[in-house]
Amino acid sequence: MATIKVFIDPPRKKGKLAKVRFRLSDGRGKQFYYTSEIKVLPDNWDSKNGTIKAKVLFKAEERTAFNKAVADRKNAIFAVYDAEENKAVLSSKLLSERIYKYIHPVNGNPPPESTFLDIFNDFLEKHKLSEVRKGNYRVVLRALQRFELYHNKTNKIPLKLSLNILSPSLLSDIETFLRNEHSLYKTLPELYETVPESRKPQPRGQNTINGILTKIRTLCLWAVREGITTNNPFSKFKVGEDLYGTPYYITIEERNLLYKKDLSHRPKLAIQRDIFVFQCLIGCRVSDLYRMTHANIINGAIEYIPRKTKEGNPVTVRVPLNNTAKEILSRYPSENNQPLFPYIAEQKYNDAIKEAFKLAGLNRPVTVINPTTREEEKQPLCKIASSHLARRCFIGNLYKQVKDQNLVASLSGHKEGSKAFARYREIDEEMKKELVNLLE
């Protein structure tokens, strides 16, 4: 049986009106989206009932008219859907056109083509993505909006972004813009006044640009599958290869040196040091660590479902706690529904890790790839330390001991045979000698 959910996508600026949208679902895998011209202030919207909130001050006649308009539109959607004999051919775009003809039987003209923003929001609504990943996609959308503004300011022929006009040439222009966008912050500040970001733009490395282009490609392939467009510009445009340096991680000895460093004169820093060492002992991502509560401790082990794989193929990761991990936990008692540790903002956590490394004397030089220039450079360990180094410490040192990727992956949450896993381990000189000795 078909059902309809009514919702809105709140605008970025407070006080702006939002369009009322509808999602029609009919069994597994059948979902269609329709954006109406009906608008409402987000503060007045009752998301549970799809009406104006009962307790907000609103003229009675306007409240009645609005609620009736939403109810009538739901009925129209049901009527159009029920009347369709071959539902297999339906797409969100086709359904929207037929709803328009149903509402406007006199002229019967199709509604204007969905905007790039509409399609992008449909994509996010239809995919089961974590809020973090949705946020990452919205960063891409804002960059594309600024590209459109930039193009129209620097070219005589105006550009209106849509899936149908994307081409290899236009993607190349977008890639160039992404690479140089940081330099426009002072020369074209109006780009960032119109489509703001929470922080000043920084130079992007090629890996970051590749990630943005990959997200655009995912959107395009989805739109082709949904029948929204037949255009796939990536059939003739290749996203560049990511470049990674040799993985580095701290040794068990370095981790213990950090753990034993007396930070009694810096009690707040000592807490974050303890959290980092605990992360080294369970190997989770920082996003998973920050979601953990005492309820994640089950029979002497940490159990959790990694957020990165939660929506795809969820697997429960269970990591037994060693004595050091238990010792750290004993210092920070918590209830089942409370955070496992006194966490701080992730960026401040990373800053604290660097400071703790510096005080512990962990400053050995490490060869890394500069993400912007893609050239090798030497950096002291204390300068590049971050929360992800804890995950590397866990994976790298375990792999060095057991040399079994699948066994370590079962503790780190990687999929079996994951290509990404290779970035966390180092085939060092000692391991090479052991392999060669097998030939004797």
N, C-alpha and C positions, 0 to 999 in steps of 0.2 A: 504494500500500500504506500502510495506516494505521500510524503510529508514536506512541509515548508517551514524553514526557519527564517525569521526576520531579524536583521541585524544592521548595524551601521559601522563604518570605518571612521573613527574620530579623526578630524583634521589635525595637522601638526600645530596650528595656531589656535589658541584658546579664543572662544567666542565666534568661531566660524561655523557655518551650517554644514551638516553632513547629509549625504544622500542615503535614503533607506534602501537596503539591498535585501534580496531574497535568495535562499538556497533551496532548491527542490531536490529531494532525495527519493529514490525509488529502488529499494533493495541494495545489494552490495555492488559497488562500483558505478552506480548511476547517480551523478550529481550534476546539476545545472545551476548557473548563477545568472541573476537578473538584477540590474541596477535601475532603479526608478528615478523619476524626477522629483519625488517627494523628499522634502528636506526638513531637518529638525536640529535644534541645538543639542549637542551631546548631553549637557547637564539636565535636559528635560526628558531624556529618553529612558524608558523602562525596558531594559534589555530582556527581562524575563517574559514580559507580556507583549512586547512589540507595540507599545502604546506610549502616550504621554504619561509621565509619572503622576500618580494620583495625588501626591502631596505638594506638587509644585503649583505656584500661582499661574493660572492660565485661563483665558477667557473661555467660558463654557462652550460657546458656539464654535470657537476655533478648535478646542479640544475634540469636540464631537466630529467636526469635519475632518480633522487629521486622522483620528482613529478609524473613521469610516473609509477614508481613502486607502489606508493600509489594508483593511479587511477586504475592500473591493478589489484591490490589486491581487491579493492572495487568491480570491475567487477566480479572477481572470486567468491567473497562471494555471490553476487547477483545470479550468475549462479548456484552455489551449492544449494542455498536456493530455488530458483525457481524450480530446478530439483527434489527436495525432495517431494515425493507424500504424505507421512505421516508426516506432520510437527509436529504432536502432540508428536512424540517420540524424537524430537530434544532436545539436551542440548548444552551448550557451548562447552563441551568437544567433543561431537559427531560431531558438526559442524566443529570444528577445525581439527579433523581427516579427514573429507571429503574434506575440503579445501586443506589439505596437499596432498591428493591423486589426487585432481584436478590439483594442480600445478606440482606434480611429478608423472605423469602417468606411468613412466617406472618402477620404483621400487615399488611405491605404499605403502611404509612403513609409518606407522602412525608417527606423530611427537612425540618428547619426551613428557612425561607427564608434565602437567603444574606444575610449582613449587608451593610451599606453599605460596610464596609471590604473585605469579600470582593470585591464587585462593582468597587470602585475599583481594587483590586489586579489583578483580571482585565483591566480596561481598560488599565492601565499595561503589563501583560505582553503584551497582544495588539497594542499599538501600537508601531511602531518610532520610539521617541523617544530623544533623547540623554539622558545621565544628568542634565544640567543641567535639561532640560525636565521629566524625571521628578521631579526635586527640586522644581521649581516647582509641579507638581501635588500633591506631598505636603504642601507648605506650605498649599495650599487645603484638603486633607483635614484637616489639624490645626486649621485655623481653623473648619471645620464641626464638628469634634468639640468644640471649646470652645464653639461656639454651642449645641450640644445640652446641654452641661453648664450653661451660663448660663440657657438656657430652663427647665431643670428646677429650677434654684435660685430662679427668680423667678416661676414660674407654678405654679398648683395642679395643672393637668393635665400629666402627664409626656409627654415627646416622645421618640420613638425614630426617628431619621432613617432614611428609606428612599426609594428612587426613587418608590415608589407614592404617598407622602404629600406629595411636593413640590407646591406650588401657587403661583400668583402672590402670594398673601398671605404665604406662608411665605418666599418669595424676597425679598419686601420687608422682612420681619423680619430675614433674613440680611444684607441690604444695610445696614440700620440698625446691626446689630451690628458689621459690618466697619468702618463709619465711626466707631463709638464705642469699639471694643475697647481702644484704647490707654489709655482712662480707667479701665478695669476692673483694670488691673495691680495697683493698690494696694488697691482695695476688695474684689476677689475674687481674691486671689493663688492660691487653690486651683485655679483654672482652669489656670494656667500650671505648677503643680506636677504636675497630672495629665497635661496635654498641653503639654510644654515647648517653647520655641523657643530658638535659640542666642543670641538677643539680645533686649533689652527692646523690647516693641512700640512702634512709632512711629505718629503719625497717618497715615492713608492718604488719598491724594488720590483724586478721582473716577476718574481714569484707571486707577489701581491696582485700585480696586474693580471697575471695568468688566472688567478683565483676569481677575479672580477669577470673576466671574459668567459670563464667556465660557467659561472652563474648565469650570465646572459645566454649562453648556449643551452643550458638546462631549460630556461624559460622558452626559448625558441622551439626546442624539440617537443616540449609539452604542448605548446600552441599548435604545432603541426598535428600532433596526435588528437587534440581536441577538435580539430577542424576549424580553428580560428583563423589560420593562415596556411598557405601551401608553401610559403617562402622559408627556406632554411639556408641562410647565408653562410653557415659554418660548413656546408658541404664543399666550399671552395676557400675556406679561411681556416688556417691551422693555428690553434692556440700553442704558444711556445712551451718548451720543456722547462719544468722546474729544475733549479740547480741547488743542490745541498752539499755542504762540506762534510768532511769526515765527522761522524757523531762524536761528541765529547761528553764525558760525565765525570762526576767526582768518584773517587775510589772509596772503599769502605773505611780506609784509614782516615781520609779527609773528612768523611761524614762524621766519624767518631771524634775527630779533633774539634769539629764545629760543635758537636753535642756537649763535649766536656769543657768547652770554653766558659770561663766564669763571666757571666753577664749580670751579676747581682746588682751592679751599679746602673744597669739599664733593664729594669724588670719588664717593661713593655716589649722591648726588643727580644728579651729571653723567651717570652711567650711565643712570638712569631718564629723564633729559631726552633723551638720545640715542635711547632706545627709543621715546619719544613722537614725536620728529621723524621717525624711521624709519616709524612707524605713519602719520604724516601723509602720507608719500610713497608708501604702498601702499594705504591706505584700508580695511584689513580691520577686522573687529570684534576686540575684545580677546581673546575666547575663541579665535578663529582664530590670532591673533598668538602666544598662549601655547603653542599646539600646534606651532608652526613649528620645524623644525630646519634644519641646513645642507642636508639632502636636498631641501628645498623650493626651493632655488636651482637653476634649470635654464637653461643658456644665457643668462645675464645677466638673468633675470627670476625673480620669485617666482611659484610655482604652488601653488595649494591649492584644496580643495573646501570652501566655506563650511559650517560645522557646522549653521547654521540651516536650510539647504536640502538637507543631505546625504541625509536620509531620504526627501525628497519627490521632487525632480527634480534630482539632483546634476549640477552643472556645474562644470568646472574653470575657475577664474579665473587668468588669467596677467597679471601686471603687470610690465612692464619696469622695471628699476632705473636711476634716473638717477645722476649722479656723486655727489651728496650721499649717497644711500642706499648706494652702494658704499663711500664713504669711511667711513660709520658701521660697516658690516659688517666692514671691514678691521681695526677696533679690537677686535673680539670674535670671533677665530677659533674655530671649533668643528668637531667631527666630525659625520658624517652623522646619527648617532642622538642627538646631544646638542642641547639647546635652542639656538635661534639666539642668544639673549641671556641674561644672568644675571637672570632674572625674579624678582620678589618677589610677595607676595600682592596680588591685584587692588586691595583697599582701600588698601593701603600705596602701591601704584602711583599711585592717584588722589591720595592725600595728597602724594606727591612731585611730581606734576604741578602741583598748586596752589602748592606751595612754590617750584618753579622759575619759575612764572609771576610770582609775587610778587617774586622776586629780579631778574627780567628787566624789571620795571616794567610788565608787561602787566596794567593795572588799569582800562582804559577801561570806562565803564558800559555795561551790556547790559540791554535790556528782556526780561524773562522772565515766564512764567506761574507763579505760586506753585501747586504741585501740590495743596496742601490747600485754599487759599482760592479758587483759580482766578482770582485777580486779578493784574493786571500789577504788576510791581515792578522797580526798578533794582538790579542787582547788579554789583560789579566783576568783570571777567573772571577775575581770579586766584582768586576765591572759588568760581566755578561751573565752573572748568576740570576736565575728567575725560578718561579714555581715549577716550570716544565723541566728544569734540571733535576728535580726530585724524581720525576718519572723516569728520566734517563738513567739516573743513579740506580734505581730499582731494576730496570730492564737490563742495562749494560752489565751490571755486576752479576746478576743471576745468569745471564746468558754465558758469561765468561766461566761460570762454575759448571753449568750443566750442558751447554752447547746444544740445546734442544729448543728450537724456535717455538714449536707448538706448545711445549710444556710451559715456557715462560709466557707465551701469549694467553694461556688459560688463566694466568694470574694478573696480566696487565689489561685484559679486556679486548685485545686485538682479535680480529677474525683469524681463523686458521689459515695459514699461508698468506697473510696480509703483506702486501708490498711495502706499506708504510712502516712495518716493523723493522725493516732493514735499516732505516734511518737511525734507529735507537741503539744499534749494536756496533761494536768495533772489532774487526778482525785484527787483533794486535800481534806483535812479533812472537809472543809466547805461544799463542794458539797456532800460528803458522809453523813454528818449530815442531809442535806436537803432531800436526798433520803430516809433515815431511817424515818424521820418525816412524810413522805408520808404514812407510815403504821399506823399512829395513827388515 
